[in-house]
Amino acid sequence: MKQKLFTKSAFKVALTCPRQLYYYGDESYANQNNDDSFLMALAEGGFQVGELAKIYYGVDDANDIKEKDYQSSINVTNERLKLSDVNIAEAAFRYKDCFVRVDILKKTGTDIELVEVKAKSWTEEDSFLNKKGEVASGIREYLYDVAFQKWVVVNALKDLYPNKKFKVKAFLMMADKGKVADVDGMNQCFRIVKDKNNRSKIERTADAENLRNAAHVLTPFDVDEICDMIIKGETGEQDKVMGNTFVPFVNAMSQHYCNRTKAETEIGSKCFSCPFYTTDETPSGLKDGYKECWKEMAGFKDEDFKKPLVKDLWGAYIKRNKFIVEEKYFLEDLSEGDFKPSEESEGLHHVERKLLQIALATNNDNMMRPFKPNLKDGTYIDVEGLRKEMSGWVYPLHMIDFETTSVALPFYKGLHPYEQVAFQFSHHIIEKNGTIKHIGQYLNTKKGFFPNFEFIRELKRQLENDNGSVFRYSNHENTILRCIYEQLDKSEECDKNALMDFIDTITHKDEHVGERDMIDLWDVVKKYYYHPSMKGSNSIKVVLPAVLNSSRLLKEKYSRPVYGTEIISQNYDSTNPKIWISYDEDGNVENPYKHLEKISEFLDVDEDEIKRYESTLDESVCNGGAALAAYSKLQFSDDVATKALEEALLRYCELDTLAMVFIWEYFNEMI
C-alpha cells in the first residue's frame, strides 16, 4: 500500500471537515471534487501565477523539483539546500507524518523565505485580522496553509540540521490589485501545450523572462508574524474553526489520516456540501461517504435520502445549522413558525416562496392553502401578477446574456489583476407579433486583446435601434456594465462618452436608474412562478426544464426542427436545425443544456486526431464555469481544438438567451 503522509491538500480537507479525511484518503470512495482541476485552475489563472512567481524569483529548471514521490523529492531538496544561496520551486519537506511542497523557497545562507503562491487578489490596505483578533474568513484558508508549511519546514530543518539555526520567514504571494500591468499580453507568455502523453501543461514563451523586468503584478505579502500567531494558537477563531489550537489539531488530524481512522465530528450544515457522494454517473463499486456519515451520526435509513432535506430549501442557508441543531433534517419537519411573517410585496415574498416549496415537497395541504388559487397540476403560476408585470414591457424585447472572466494576470496593458473582462454575449429579440430571432452575438477570439470596449460598442449597435425592454437573468450583466463604465471613464477612447451614456441608459447604480434599465427575468420568475422540480434554485439551468415541462406549447413547437429554419439563429441553419425537446425514460423533458454538442463534434480533424483529443474534449460547454475555462483555453493555447471551443462557447451562450425566450413564451402563453 502506498505510504500516506498528511499533505497540504489533506490539511485543507481537515479544516473543512475532519471526518472527510477518512474518505479523502481512500480511493474506494466517490469524490465529486475529482473533476478537471487543470481547467479550473486555468480559468482562475492559477498555473500562470505559479509560473510567473518562478520568473520573479529566478528559479531555473534545475531547481524546479519535479520528482513525484515523497522521498525522491525530499532527497533532491536536501541536495539543493547544501548550496549557500539558491531559489527552489516545489521544495519538499517532511516532519513526522506531515509533508509539504513549498511553491518557492529562497535560501540565502541561513535565511529562508517560504513563499506560497495563490491566484487570489489582495492589496496592502487589506487586513489579515478582523476587529475580534480573528484571522479574516476570506483569507483564512490561505494563511493556515502557509502556517502549516512553516511549521513543517521549521521542524524538518531542525531535524536535518540540529547544529544550524535557520531563520524561516513566511510570505503569501498574491495578485496585487493595487498594481497595474505595464506590458501587453502578459498572460500570453504562458501557453498550454500537450506533452508526449497528450496531457496539458504550461509552457513559457520566449518573452516570459522579460516579465522579470516589467511591473510586478504579484506581491509577496509578509505573513510571518500572523503565521507565528496561528502556530502558537493565539488567533481568536481557532477553537471555532478547528475545535482546538493549531498544533494539537495538526497532530490529531495527521494521525487520523495516516492511520485510517475516522475523526469524531457532529452533523452540521457543512455536511450538505460533502463531495464524497455517489450519483447515477458514478462508476459502480465506489462507496458513498456522505450517506455513511448521515447513517452513523443522524440515524438515517436508506429511504430517508429520498426525502426532501432542509439543504434543498431556497434562501435558507443561514438557518441550516439552526435546523440541524434542532434535529430538523427534512422539509417535512419545518412549519410556518420557523420563519418570520411575510411582508407585503408584489408576487411571492421570500418567506412565502419557502413555504410554497415546503408545501409542494411534502404535500402539506394546510400550508398549501394560501397558494391554491395559483396552483395548477402542482405548478404555481400567478397569472394576474404576471399580466400586470408584463403589461409594462416595451416591444421588441431584448434578451441578453454575458460571459466574463477576471484572471490574475491582466490581459492588457493598464489593467489591474482580476479586472473584469467581458468576452462574449448573446442576443435574442422578440417582436410584438411573437417573432423570435437570435439577432446577434459577440465572441472575442483574438489572443491578448482586451475586448471590453469592442464588446460594448457591438452591444450598443445591436440595442440602440429601438426602445424595447432589455432583459437580463440575475444581476451579473448590470455589474459588468458598471465595471466597463469605470474602465471607459479612465480610458482615452474617442467615443467613451457615448458608450458611457449608453451604459447609463440600461443600468442602475446607487440612486441612478436608467430610463431603459434592464429587467431582471430572474426576479420575475422568483415572484410569479415555481415548479417542484426547481427545489431550492432559481437558476436558469433549473428553471428551463421546469418551464419546458410546464408548457404544452413549447413541447409541441420545439419538438420540431424550427430552430435554425423558421427561427433565425446565428449558429444553426436549415442544414443543421436544432430540436430542443427530448424526453427521458419517465416522459419528462430533458434539460437542453445536457444536449449541447460535444466539443469534439466541432473538430475538423480525422478520426485518429479526434481520438488523441477525446480525453480532454469530450465535455460540452454547459455551464458558466466551463465557459470561463473554455475561453481561458482559447486565450492560452494553440491547438486543433480552437475552432471547437469557439463553436461550443457560441452555442452555450445562445442557449442562455434562448432559455430566457422560452420562459417568456411560457409566461405569454399563460396570460
C-alpha positions as CSV (number, residue, x, y, z in Angstrom):
1,M,0.0,0.0,0.0
2,K,1.3,3.5,-0.9
3,Q,2.6,5.4,2.1
4,K,0.2,8.1,3.3
5,L,1.5,11.4,4.6
6,F,-0.5,14.4,5.8
7,T,-0.1,16.8,2.9
8,K,-1.3,20.4,2.3
9,S,-4.4,19.1,0.5
10,A,-5.2,16.7,3.3
11,F,-4.8,19.6,5.8
12,K,-7.2,21.7,3.8
13,V,-9.8,18.8,3.8
14,A,-9.4,18.5,7.6
15,L,-10.2,22.2,8.0
16,T,-13.4,21.7,6.0
17,C,-14.4,18.6,7.9
18,P,-12.1,16.3,9.9
19,R,-14.3,13.3,9.1
20,Q,-13.9,13.8,5.4
21,L,-10.2,12.9,5.8
22,Y,-11.2,9.3,6.0
23,Y,-12.9,9.4,2.7
24,Y,-10.3,11.6,1.1
25,G,-7.6,9.1,1.8
26,D,-9.4,6.2,0.4
27,E,-9.9,5.9,-3.4
28,S,-12.7,3.4,-2.9
29,Y,-15.0,6.4,-2.0
30,A,-16.6,8.6,-4.7
31,N,-15.2,12.2,-4.7
32,Q,-17.1,14.8,-6.8
33,N,-14.2,17.2,-6.5
34,N,-12.2,14.9,-8.8
35,D,-13.2,17.0,-11.8
36,D,-10.8,18.6,-14.3
37,S,-8.8,20.7,-11.8
38,F,-6.5,21.8,-14.6
39,L,-9.2,23.7,-16.4
40,M,-10.5,25.2,-13.2
41,A,-7.0,26.4,-12.2
42,L,-6.6,27.7,-15.8
43,A,-9.8,29.6,-15.5
44,E,-8.7,31.3,-12.3
45,G,-5.1,31.9,-13.6
46,G,-3.5,29.6,-11.0
47,F,-1.0,28.0,-13.3
48,Q,0.1,31.2,-14.9
49,V,0.6,32.8,-11.5
50,G,2.7,30.0,-10.3
51,E,4.9,30.2,-13.4
52,L,5.3,34.0,-13.1
53,A,6.4,33.6,-9.5
54,K,9.2,31.3,-10.6
55,I,10.3,34.0,-13.1
56,Y,10.2,36.7,-10.4
57,Y,12.4,34.6,-8.1
58,G,14.7,33.5,-10.9
59,V,14.1,29.7,-10.4
60,D,16.0,27.8,-13.1
61,D,14.8,24.5,-14.4
62,A,17.4,22.6,-12.4
63,N,16.0,23.9,-9.2
64,D,12.3,23.2,-10.1
65,I,11.8,19.9,-8.4
66,K,9.7,17.7,-10.5
67,E,10.1,14.3,-8.7
68,K,6.6,13.0,-7.8
69,D,7.2,10.6,-4.9
70,Y,7.8,11.8,-1.3
71,Q,11.3,10.5,-0.7
72,S,12.8,11.4,-4.1
73,S,11.5,15.0,-3.9
74,I,12.9,15.3,-0.3
75,N,16.3,13.9,-1.4
76,V,16.6,16.4,-4.3
77,T,15.6,19.2,-2.0
78,N,18.2,18.3,0.6
79,E,20.9,18.3,-2.1
80,R,19.8,21.8,-3.2
81,L,19.8,23.1,0.4
82,K,23.6,22.4,0.6
83,L,24.1,25.4,-1.7
84,S,24.7,28.6,0.2
85,D,22.3,30.7,-2.0
86,V,19.5,29.0,-4.0
87,N,15.9,29.6,-5.1
88,I,13.9,26.4,-5.3
89,A,10.4,25.6,-6.7
90,E,8.4,22.8,-5.1
91,A,10.9,22.2,-2.3
92,A,9.8,19.1,-0.3
93,F,9.9,18.7,3.5
94,R,8.7,16.1,5.9
95,Y,8.2,16.3,9.7
96,K,6.7,13.3,11.4
97,D,3.9,12.2,9.1
98,C,3.4,15.7,7.6
99,F,4.7,16.5,4.1
100,V,4.7,19.8,2.2
101,R,5.9,21.1,-1.1
102,V,6.8,24.8,-0.9
103,D,5.9,26.8,-4.0
104,I,9.0,29.0,-3.8
105,L,11.8,28.7,-1.3
106,K,14.6,31.3,-1.3
107,K,17.7,30.4,0.7
108,T,20.3,33.0,1.5
109,G,22.8,31.5,3.9
110,T,20.7,30.5,6.9
111,D,17.9,32.9,6.0
112,I,14.9,31.2,4.2
113,E,11.9,32.8,2.6
114,L,9.0,30.5,2.3
115,V,6.6,31.8,-0.4
116,E,3.2,30.3,-1.0
117,V,1.7,31.5,-4.4
118,K,-2.0,31.9,-4.7
119,A,-4.2,33.2,-7.5
120,K,-6.1,35.5,-5.1
121,S,-6.3,39.2,-5.1
122,W,-5.0,41.3,-2.2
123,T,-3.7,44.9,-1.5
124,E,-1.6,46.5,1.2
125,E,-4.8,48.1,2.6
126,D,-6.5,44.7,3.2
127,S,-6.2,43.3,6.7
128,F,-5.4,39.7,7.7
129,L,-7.1,40.0,11.1
130,N,-10.6,41.3,11.8
131,K,-11.6,43.5,14.8
132,K,-12.0,40.5,17.0
133,G,-8.4,39.4,16.6
134,E,-9.5,36.5,14.4
135,V,-8.0,35.6,11.0
136,A,-10.3,37.1,8.4
137,S,-12.5,34.4,6.9
138,G,-11.8,35.4,3.3
139,I,-8.0,34.8,3.7
140,R,-8.1,32.2,6.5
141,E,-7.7,29.1,4.3
142,Y,-4.5,30.6,2.7
143,L,-2.9,31.8,5.9
144,Y,-3.5,28.4,7.6
145,D,-1.9,26.8,4.6
146,V,1.2,28.9,4.9
147,A,1.3,28.4,8.7
148,F,1.2,24.6,8.2
149,Q,4.1,24.8,5.7
150,K,6.2,27.0,8.0
151,W,5.6,24.6,11.0
152,V,6.7,21.6,8.9
153,V,9.7,23.3,7.3
154,V,11.0,24.8,10.6
155,N,10.8,21.4,12.4
156,A,12.1,19.5,9.4
157,L,15.2,21.8,9.2
158,K,15.8,21.3,13.0
159,D,15.9,17.5,12.4
160,L,18.1,17.8,9.4
161,Y,20.5,20.4,10.7
162,P,20.5,20.3,14.5
163,N,23.6,22.4,14.7
164,K,22.3,25.2,12.4
165,K,19.9,27.9,13.2
166,F,17.8,28.7,10.2
167,K,15.5,31.7,10.2
168,V,12.4,30.9,8.2
169,K,10.1,33.8,7.1
170,A,6.7,33.2,5.5
171,F,5.2,35.1,2.6
172,L,1.9,34.8,0.7
173,M,2.4,35.9,-2.9
174,M,-0.9,37.1,-4.4
175,A,-2.2,39.2,-7.3
176,D,-1.9,42.8,-6.1
177,K,-5.0,44.7,-7.2
178,G,-3.1,47.9,-6.4
179,K,-0.6,47.2,-9.3
180,V,-1.1,47.8,-13.0
181,A,0.4,45.9,-15.9
182,D,2.8,47.9,-18.0
183,V,3.0,45.3,-20.8
184,D,0.5,43.8,-23.2
185,G,-0.1,40.1,-23.4
186,M,1.3,39.1,-20.0
187,N,-0.9,36.0,-19.8
188,Q,0.2,35.0,-23.4
189,C,3.6,34.3,-22.1
190,F,2.3,31.1,-20.6
191,R,0.8,28.7,-23.1
192,I,-1.0,25.4,-22.8
193,V,0.7,22.7,-24.7
194,K,0.4,18.9,-24.9
195,D,3.2,16.7,-23.6
196,K,4.2,13.3,-25.1
197,N,1.4,11.7,-23.1
198,N,-1.2,14.1,-24.5
199,R,-1.5,15.8,-21.1
200,S,-1.9,19.6,-20.8
201,K,0.9,21.6,-19.2
202,I,2.1,25.2,-19.1
203,E,5.0,26.2,-21.2
204,R,6.6,29.7,-21.1
205,T,7.2,31.6,-24.3
206,A,10.5,33.2,-25.2
207,D,9.1,36.6,-23.9
208,A,8.2,35.3,-20.5
209,E,11.6,36.0,-19.0
210,N,11.1,39.7,-19.9
211,L,8.3,39.9,-17.2
212,R,11.0,39.9,-14.5
213,N,11.8,43.5,-15.6
214,A,8.2,44.5,-16.1
215,A,5.9,45.9,-13.4
216,H,5.3,43.1,-10.9
217,V,1.6,42.4,-10.5
218,L,2.3,39.7,-7.9
219,T,3.4,40.8,-4.4
220,P,4.9,38.6,-1.7
221,F,2.9,39.8,1.3
222,D,4.7,39.3,4.7
223,V,2.6,37.0,6.7
224,D,5.3,35.7,9.1
225,E,4.1,37.3,12.2
226,I,0.5,36.1,11.7
227,C,1.7,32.6,10.9
228,D,3.6,32.5,14.2
229,M,0.4,33.6,15.9
230,I,-1.5,30.8,14.2
231,I,1.1,28.2,15.1
232,K,1.1,29.4,18.7
233,G,-2.7,29.2,18.9
234,E,-3.0,32.9,19.6
235,T,-5.7,33.9,16.9
236,G,-9.2,34.0,18.2
237,E,-11.0,31.8,15.7
238,Q,-9.1,28.6,16.2
239,D,-11.4,26.8,18.6
240,K,-14.4,27.7,16.4
241,V,-12.7,26.5,13.2
242,M,-10.7,23.5,14.5
243,G,-12.2,22.7,17.9
244,N,-8.6,23.0,19.1
245,T,-5.5,25.1,18.7
246,F,-3.3,24.7,15.6
247,V,-0.6,22.3,16.6
248,P,-2.7,19.8,18.5
249,F,-5.2,19.9,15.6
250,V,-2.5,19.1,13.0
251,N,-1.1,16.3,15.2
252,A,-4.6,14.8,15.7
253,M,-5.6,15.1,12.0
254,S,-2.3,13.6,10.7
255,Q,-2.9,10.6,13.0
256,H,-6.4,10.1,11.7
257,Y,-5.3,10.4,8.1
258,C,-2.2,8.3,8.2
259,N,-3.8,5.6,10.5
260,R,-7.1,5.5,8.5
261,T,-9.4,6.3,11.4
262,K,-12.5,8.4,11.5
263,A,-12.5,11.7,13.4
264,E,-15.3,12.3,15.8
265,T,-17.5,15.2,14.5
266,E,-21.1,16.3,14.6
267,I,-23.6,16.6,11.8
268,G,-23.8,20.2,10.6
269,S,-24.7,22.3,7.6
270,K,-21.2,21.6,6.2
271,C,-22.3,18.0,5.7
272,F,-24.6,19.1,2.9
273,S,-21.6,20.2,0.9
274,C,-19.7,16.9,1.3
275,P,-18.2,15.9,-2.0
276,F,-17.9,12.2,-1.1
277,Y,-21.2,11.0,-2.6
278,T,-22.3,8.9,-5.5
279,T,-24.5,9.8,-8.4
280,D,-26.1,7.8,-11.2
281,E,-23.0,8.6,-13.3
282,T,-20.6,7.3,-10.6
283,P,-18.6,4.2,-11.6
284,S,-20.0,1.1,-9.9
285,G,-18.2,-0.1,-6.8
286,L,-17.4,3.3,-5.3
287,K,-18.7,3.9,-1.8
288,D,-20.8,6.9,-0.6
289,G,-19.2,8.7,2.4
290,Y,-22.0,11.2,2.6
291,K,-24.6,8.6,3.3
292,E,-22.2,6.7,5.6
293,C,-21.9,9.8,7.8
294,W,-25.7,10.5,8.0
295,K,-26.4,6.9,8.8
296,E,-23.8,6.8,11.6
297,M,-24.4,10.2,13.1
298,A,-28.0,11.0,12.5
299,G,-29.5,7.5,12.3
300,F,-30.7,7.9,8.6
301,K,-32.1,4.9,6.8
302,D,-31.8,4.4,3.1
303,E,-35.3,5.6,2.4
304,D,-34.5,8.9,4.3
305,F,-32.2,10.0,1.5
306,K,-35.2,10.2,-0.9
307,K,-36.9,12.7,1.3
308,P,-36.6,16.5,0.6
309,L,-33.9,17.8,3.0
310,V,-33.6,21.3,4.6
311,K,-30.5,21.8,2.5
312,D,-32.8,22.0,-0.5
313,L,-34.8,24.9,0.9
314,W,-34.3,28.1,-1.1
315,G,-32.7,31.0,0.6
316,A,-32.3,29.3,4.0
317,Y,-28.5,28.8,4.0
318,I,-28.0,30.8,7.2
319,K,-30.7,28.8,9.1
320,R,-29.5,25.3,8.1
321,N,-27.3,24.9,11.2
322,K,-30.1,26.0,13.5
323,F,-32.5,23.4,11.9
324,I,-29.9,20.7,12.2
325,V,-29.2,21.5,15.9
326,E,-33.0,21.2,16.4
327,E,-32.8,17.8,14.5
328,K,-35.0,19.2,11.8
329,Y,-33.3,17.4,8.8
330,F,-36.3,17.2,6.4
331,L,-38.6,19.8,4.9
332,E,-41.5,17.9,6.5
333,D,-40.0,18.9,9.9
334,L,-40.5,22.6,9.2
335,S,-43.5,24.8,9.9
336,E,-44.6,28.4,9.5
337,G,-43.3,29.1,12.9
338,D,-39.7,28.5,11.7
339,F,-39.9,31.7,9.7
340,K,-40.7,35.4,10.4
341,P,-44.1,36.5,8.9
342,S,-44.0,37.6,5.3
343,E,-44.0,41.3,4.3
344,E,-46.5,42.6,1.8
345,S,-44.9,42.6,-1.7
346,E,-45.6,42.1,-5.4
347,G,-45.7,38.4,-6.0
348,L,-44.2,35.9,-3.7
349,H,-42.3,37.3,-0.7
350,H,-39.1,35.3,0.1
351,V,-40.8,33.6,3.1
352,E,-43.8,32.7,1.0
353,R,-41.5,31.2,-1.6
354,K,-40.0,28.9,1.1
355,L,-43.4,27.9,2.5
356,L,-44.7,27.1,-1.1
357,Q,-41.7,24.9,-1.7
358,I,-42.2,23.1,1.6
359,A,-45.9,22.7,1.0
360,L,-45.4,21.2,-2.5
361,A,-42.5,19.0,-1.5
362,T,-44.4,17.5,1.5
363,N,-48.0,17.6,0.3
364,N,-48.8,19.8,3.3
365,D,-52.4,20.8,2.4
366,N,-52.7,23.3,5.3
367,M,-49.5,25.1,4.3
368,M,-50.6,25.0,0.7
369,R,-54.0,26.6,1.2
370,P,-52.9,30.3,0.6
371,F,-51.3,29.3,-2.7
372,K,-54.1,27.2,-4.2
373,P,-55.7,29.9,-6.3
374,N,-52.5,30.0,-8.4
375,L,-51.7,26.2,-8.4
376,K,-52.5,24.0,-11.4
377,D,-51.3,20.5,-11.7
378,G,-48.7,21.0,-8.9
379,T,-47.2,24.1,-10.6
380,Y,-47.5,27.6,-9.1
381,I,-48.0,30.5,-11.6
382,D,-49.5,33.8,-10.6
383,V,-51.2,34.7,-13.9
384,E,-52.6,38.0,-12.8
385,G,-49.4,39.1,-11.3
386,L,-47.6,38.2,-14.5
387,R,-50.2,40.0,-16.6
388,K,-49.6,43.2,-14.6
389,E,-45.8,42.8,-14.7
390,M,-45.7,42.1,-18.4
391,S,-48.1,44.9,-19.4
392,G,-45.3,47.4,-18.8
393,W,-42.8,45.7,-21.2
394,V,-42.0,47.5,-24.4
395,Y,-41.6,45.5,-27.6
396,P,-39.4,44.4,-29.2
397,L,-38.0,42.6,-26.2
398,H,-34.2,42.0,-26.0
399,M,-32.8,39.0,-24.1
400,I,-29.1,39.4,-23.4
401,D,-26.5,37.3,-21.5
402,F,-22.8,37.9,-20.9
403,E,-19.9,35.6,-20.3
404,T,-17.0,37.2,-18.5
405,T,-13.7,36.4,-16.8
406,S,-11.4,38.1,-14.3
407,V,-8.0,36.4,-14.3
408,A,-5.0,37.1,-12.1
409,L,-2.6,38.2,-14.9
410,P,-4.1,41.1,-16.8
411,F,-4.9,40.6,-20.4
412,Y,-3.9,44.1,-21.4
413,K,-1.5,46.9,-20.5
414,G,-3.1,49.3,-18.0
415,L,-5.3,46.7,-16.3
416,H,-5.2,45.6,-12.7
417,P,-5.2,41.9,-11.7
418,Y,-8.6,40.4,-11.7
419,E,-10.1,43.3,-13.7
420,Q,-13.3,42.2,-15.4
421,V,-13.1,41.1,-19.0
422,A,-16.3,40.7,-21.0
423,F,-15.5,38.3,-23.8
424,Q,-19.0,37.2,-25.1
425,F,-22.6,38.0,-25.3
426,S,-25.7,36.5,-26.9
427,H,-28.8,38.5,-28.0
428,H,-32.3,37.2,-28.8
429,I,-35.1,39.5,-29.9
430,I,-38.9,39.0,-29.6
431,E,-41.2,41.1,-31.7
432,K,-44.7,42.1,-30.6
433,N,-46.2,39.6,-33.0
434,G,-44.2,36.8,-31.4
435,T,-41.5,36.5,-34.0
436,I,-38.2,35.3,-32.4
437,K,-34.7,35.8,-33.8
438,H,-31.3,35.1,-32.5
439,I,-30.3,38.6,-33.8
440,G,-26.7,38.9,-32.7
441,Q,-23.7,37.7,-30.7
442,Y,-20.2,38.6,-29.9
443,L,-17.1,36.5,-29.0
444,N,-13.6,37.7,-28.8
445,T,-11.2,35.2,-30.3
446,K,-8.2,37.5,-30.6
447,K,-5.4,36.3,-28.2
448,G,-4.1,39.0,-25.9
449,F,-6.8,41.5,-27.0
450,F,-8.7,43.5,-24.3
451,P,-12.3,43.1,-25.7
452,N,-14.4,45.3,-23.3
453,F,-14.7,48.4,-25.4
454,E,-15.3,46.4,-28.6
455,F,-17.8,44.4,-26.7
456,I,-19.8,47.4,-25.5
457,R,-19.7,49.0,-29.0
458,E,-21.2,45.9,-30.5
459,L,-23.8,45.7,-27.7
460,K,-24.7,49.3,-28.3
461,R,-25.0,48.8,-32.0
462,Q,-27.4,45.9,-31.5
463,L,-29.6,47.6,-28.9
464,E,-29.8,51.3,-29.9
465,N,-32.2,50.8,-32.9
466,D,-35.3,50.9,-30.8
467,N,-36.5,51.5,-27.2
468,G,-37.6,47.9,-26.4
469,S,-37.2,46.4,-22.9
470,V,-33.9,44.8,-22.3
471,F,-33.7,41.7,-20.1
472,R,-31.0,40.0,-18.1
473,Y,-31.1,37.0,-15.8
474,S,-29.9,37.9,-12.3
475,N,-27.6,40.9,-11.6
476,H,-24.4,39.9,-13.4
477,E,-24.9,41.9,-16.6
478,N,-25.6,45.1,-14.6
479,T,-22.5,44.6,-12.5
480,I,-20.3,44.0,-15.6
481,L,-21.7,47.0,-17.5
482,R,-20.9,49.3,-14.5
483,C,-17.4,47.9,-14.4
484,I,-16.9,48.7,-18.1
485,Y,-18.3,52.2,-17.4
486,E,-15.5,52.8,-14.9
487,Q,-12.9,51.4,-17.3
488,L,-14.2,53.7,-20.1
489,D,-14.1,56.7,-17.7
490,K,-10.3,56.1,-17.1
491,S,-9.6,55.4,-20.8
492,E,-8.8,57.6,-23.7
493,E,-11.3,56.0,-26.1
494,C,-12.6,58.7,-28.5
495,D,-16.2,57.5,-28.2
496,K,-16.1,56.9,-24.4
497,N,-18.8,59.5,-23.6
498,A,-21.3,58.0,-26.0
499,L,-20.6,54.5,-24.7
500,M,-20.9,55.6,-21.0
501,D,-24.2,57.3,-21.8
502,F,-25.4,54.1,-23.4
503,I,-24.5,52.1,-20.3
504,D,-26.3,54.6,-18.1
505,T,-29.5,54.1,-20.0
506,I,-29.7,50.3,-19.4
507,T,-28.2,50.0,-15.9
508,H,-28.7,51.2,-12.4
509,K,-26.2,52.2,-9.6
510,D,-27.0,53.7,-6.2
511,E,-29.6,56.4,-6.9
512,H,-29.2,56.3,-10.7
513,V,-31.8,54.2,-12.6
514,G,-31.5,54.2,-16.4
515,E,-34.6,55.1,-18.4
516,R,-34.2,51.6,-20.0
517,D,-32.8,49.8,-17.0
518,M,-32.6,46.1,-17.7
519,I,-35.5,44.0,-16.4
520,D,-34.4,41.0,-14.3
521,L,-36.2,37.9,-15.5
522,W,-34.8,36.0,-12.5
523,D,-36.8,38.3,-10.2
524,V,-39.9,37.8,-12.3
525,V,-39.6,34.0,-12.1
526,K,-38.9,34.3,-8.3
527,K,-42.1,36.3,-7.7
528,Y,-44.6,34.6,-10.0
529,Y,-43.5,31.0,-10.9
530,Y,-42.5,27.8,-9.1
531,H,-42.2,24.3,-10.3
532,P,-41.5,21.5,-7.7
533,S,-38.5,20.3,-9.8
534,M,-36.8,23.6,-9.1
535,K,-36.5,22.7,-5.4
536,G,-34.2,25.4,-3.9
537,S,-33.0,27.0,-7.0
538,N,-34.0,29.8,-9.4
539,S,-31.0,29.2,-11.7
540,I,-31.9,29.4,-15.4
541,K,-30.3,25.9,-15.8
542,V,-33.0,24.6,-13.4
543,V,-35.9,26.9,-14.5
544,L,-35.6,26.0,-18.1
545,P,-36.5,22.3,-17.9
546,A,-39.3,23.2,-15.4
547,V,-40.8,25.6,-17.9
548,L,-40.5,23.2,-20.8
549,N,-42.3,20.5,-18.8
550,S,-45.0,23.0,-17.8
551,S,-45.8,24.2,-21.3
552,R,-47.6,22.1,-23.9
553,L,-47.0,24.9,-26.5
554,L,-43.2,24.7,-26.0
555,K,-43.1,20.9,-26.1
556,E,-45.0,20.8,-29.4
557,K,-43.2,23.7,-31.0
558,Y,-39.6,22.8,-30.2
559,S,-40.0,19.0,-30.8
560,R,-39.9,20.1,-34.5
561,P,-36.8,21.4,-36.3
562,V,-38.0,25.0,-36.2
563,Y,-34.8,26.5,-34.7
564,G,-32.5,27.4,-37.4
565,T,-35.2,27.3,-40.0
566,E,-38.4,29.2,-39.0
567,I,-36.5,30.9,-36.2
568,I,-33.3,32.6,-37.2
569,S,-30.2,31.6,-35.4
570,Q,-26.6,32.8,-35.6
571,N,-25.3,29.2,-35.1
572,Y,-27.9,26.9,-36.6
573,D,-29.4,26.9,-40.0
574,S,-31.6,24.8,-42.3
575,T,-28.6,22.4,-42.9
576,N,-28.3,21.7,-39.1
577,P,-31.6,22.8,-37.4
578,K,-31.8,22.2,-33.7
579,I,-34.6,20.2,-32.0
580,W,-34.6,21.2,-28.3
581,I,-37.1,18.8,-26.9
582,S,-36.2,15.3,-25.9
583,Y,-37.6,13.1,-23.2
584,D,-36.2,10.8,-20.5
585,E,-37.5,7.3,-19.8
586,D,-40.1,8.8,-17.4
587,G,-41.5,11.0,-20.1
588,N,-40.1,14.3,-18.7
589,V,-38.4,16.9,-21.0
590,E,-34.7,16.6,-20.5
591,N,-32.6,19.7,-19.8
592,P,-31.4,21.1,-23.1
593,Y,-28.1,22.0,-21.6
594,K,-27.3,18.3,-21.4
595,H,-27.7,18.1,-25.2
596,L,-25.3,20.8,-26.3
597,E,-23.0,19.3,-28.8
598,K,-19.7,17.8,-27.6
599,I,-16.7,19.9,-28.3
600,S,-15.2,17.0,-30.2
601,E,-18.1,17.2,-32.7
602,F,-16.8,20.6,-34.0
603,L,-13.2,19.3,-34.7
604,D,-12.4,19.4,-38.3
605,V,-9.9,16.6,-38.0
606,D,-9.5,12.9,-38.9
607,E,-10.6,10.0,-36.7
608,D,-7.1,9.4,-35.3
609,E,-6.7,13.1,-34.2
610,I,-10.2,13.0,-32.6
611,K,-9.0,10.0,-30.5
612,R,-6.0,12.0,-29.4
613,Y,-8.1,14.7,-28.0
614,E,-11.2,12.9,-26.8
615,S,-10.0,12.6,-23.3
616,T,-9.8,16.3,-22.8
617,L,-12.6,17.4,-25.3
618,D,-15.4,15.1,-24.5
619,E,-17.2,17.6,-22.4
620,S,-19.8,20.0,-23.7
621,V,-19.6,23.7,-22.6
622,C,-22.8,23.6,-20.5
623,N,-22.3,25.9,-17.5
624,G,-20.7,29.2,-16.7
625,G,-17.5,27.7,-15.2
626,A,-16.9,25.5,-18.2
627,A,-17.4,28.5,-20.5
628,L,-14.9,30.5,-18.5
629,A,-12.4,27.7,-18.7
630,A,-13.0,27.2,-22.4
631,Y,-12.3,30.9,-23.1
632,S,-9.2,30.8,-21.0
633,K,-8.0,27.9,-23.0
634,L,-8.7,29.9,-26.2
635,Q,-6.5,32.6,-24.9
636,F,-3.7,30.4,-23.5
637,S,-3.4,27.6,-26.0
638,D,-2.6,26.8,-29.6
639,D,-4.0,23.5,-30.7
640,V,-6.6,21.9,-33.0
641,A,-9.4,22.5,-30.5
642,T,-9.6,26.3,-31.0
643,K,-12.4,26.2,-33.5
644,A,-14.3,23.6,-31.5
645,L,-14.1,25.8,-28.4
646,E,-15.3,28.8,-30.3
647,E,-18.4,26.9,-31.6
648,A,-19.1,25.4,-28.2
649,L,-18.9,28.8,-26.5
650,L,-21.2,30.4,-29.1
651,R,-23.9,27.7,-28.8
652,Y,-23.7,27.7,-25.0
653,C,-24.3,31.4,-24.7
654,E,-27.0,31.2,-27.3
655,L,-28.9,28.7,-25.2
656,D,-28.7,31.1,-22.2
657,T,-30.7,33.8,-24.1
658,L,-32.9,31.2,-25.8
659,A,-33.8,29.9,-22.3
660,M,-35.0,33.4,-21.5
661,V,-37.1,33.3,-24.7
662,F,-38.6,30.0,-23.6
663,I,-39.5,31.5,-20.2
664,W,-41.2,34.5,-21.9
665,E,-43.1,32.2,-24.3
666,Y,-44.4,30.2,-21.4
667,F,-45.4,33.2,-19.4
668,N,-47.0,34.8,-22.5
669,E,-48.9,31.6,-23.2
670,M,-50.3,31.6,-19.6
671,I,-51.5,35.2,-19.7
